[in-house]
């Protein structure tokens, strides 16, 4: 079980990132669950605490506009993070994919799954691009384009074979 100091540290880091909400259905708990698989911060052991702390510190550095890896674009609401144009293109590609390959998963879940799979970033359905920078979003777009093109080829191949 996490100590009071560890719990305060996690909530402090989460508050610094704007992840803390009024209940357990906030972004902080989604990060904790994504890193450890546990739904309660009180349940964390020392290894879990260190892993969550490292993730939150990484996200603090990652979201910092002074970070040398990120270039600031004026069109981005959050400097260095995915632009609204990139986000719209990702959504558009996911909707195309949903038309080509119907699934039980809705478009939001498919997008979150693609972000998790291709980028290794824990995304939520509420804010899927919160931790995605411009470079990562470019990679995601290329992945989604390949996936859509593959689905188009499969659909064309199926129509030709059925004729």
Phi, psi and omega in degrees: 000142181288144177282167179299322180294319179294318179298316178298320180297314180298312180295324178296314177296318179296320178295322178297333178266355181076029184261347187276129178245199183272342181217191182285356179265043180250174182295326180300315180291331175293320177296313180301316180294321180294325182277318188247339186084001181260146183265348182239137178291330179295335182281350185293137171267183184298319179295318178298316179302313181297321180294316180294317179300315179298319179297315181294320178294319177300317180293327176296315178291320183298319182276357183284126181293344179278353181298129187295338183288332187263133175260139182272128174247138183295333183282354182266132177292324177247112184306131178086345182267171183306133180283163180295327178295318178297316181297317179298320179296319178299314178298316180300317179295322179294322177293322175300316180297320179296325178289321183283322182230085179301144183215163175288333179285138177282172186298320179299315179294324178295318179296315178299318178297319179295320178296314180298315185289311187279326186253343183070025181254131177286113182247153176244157181292331180292315182222077187294334184260012185302324184247019182256121178272177185297318180296315179296321181294324176298318177297317179298318180299314179298319177300312181295322177299315179298319181295317178295315179298321177296318179295323177296317179297318179298318182293317177296318179297322179291324179290321179294317181294329182280348183280000000 
